[in-house]
Amino acid sequence: LLLHCAGSDVQDIFSTLTDPGPVGEGDTEYKKATRTLDAYFKPQVNTPFQRHVFRQAKQEKDETVDQYLTRLCQLAENCVFGETKDEQIRDQFIDKCRSHNLRKKLLRSGATLTLKTTQEIARAMEDAEKHAKSIENDFKDAAESVNSVATRKKFYSENRRNVIVVAKRDILEKRRPLGFVP
């Protein structure tokens, strides 16, 4: 029924294929046909190319460490790393993360470093960096506020001095002071 519904083109392809999987005791003709067609139509993964794409992945400017690690895990799915998958992801993260200080800290950990501890250290450093910038911005804003007040005071005192000098000159020259309205 499956081959009939699929049409004559699929029937022609199916007739040239062999069953790729192990035959189970309870396998029906339908299971055999779907297994054979799945094996034929399933896209083949080009492992060397997928590994190349994985090796080129670097942390983007606006990407957090969690987002970058998630992307690396997704890319590693098609790389067939086997049991070394976590090590490969860890190594790629160390190699291509944006932070030089984070890279140095992770490299100091040596061979005992796991993917989980890499993620924990990276999160902690990213949070510390955000908090430090927030504190520095608060300090910078406070300093700018103080400078603004000092500049304003200087401006007013200079203007006041100029007004006093002009008023004294006008009095000495027996003219009406500026702003005088009879």
HELIX and SHEET records of a PDB file:
HELIX    1   1 LEU A    2  ALA A    6  1                                   5    
HELIX    2   2 SER A    8  THR A   16  1                                   9    
HELIX    3   3 GLU A   29  PHE A   41  1                                  13    
HELIX    4   4 THR A   47  GLN A   56  1                                  10    
HELIX    5   5 VAL A   65  ALA A   76  1                                  12    
HELIX    6   6 GLY A   82  THR A   84  5                                   3    
HELIX    7   7 LYS A   85  LYS A   96  1                                  12    
HELIX    8   8 HIS A  100  SER A  109  1                                  10    
HELIX    9   9 GLY A  110  THR A  112  5                                   3    
HELIX   10  10 LEU A  115  LEU A  172  1                                  58    
END                                                                             
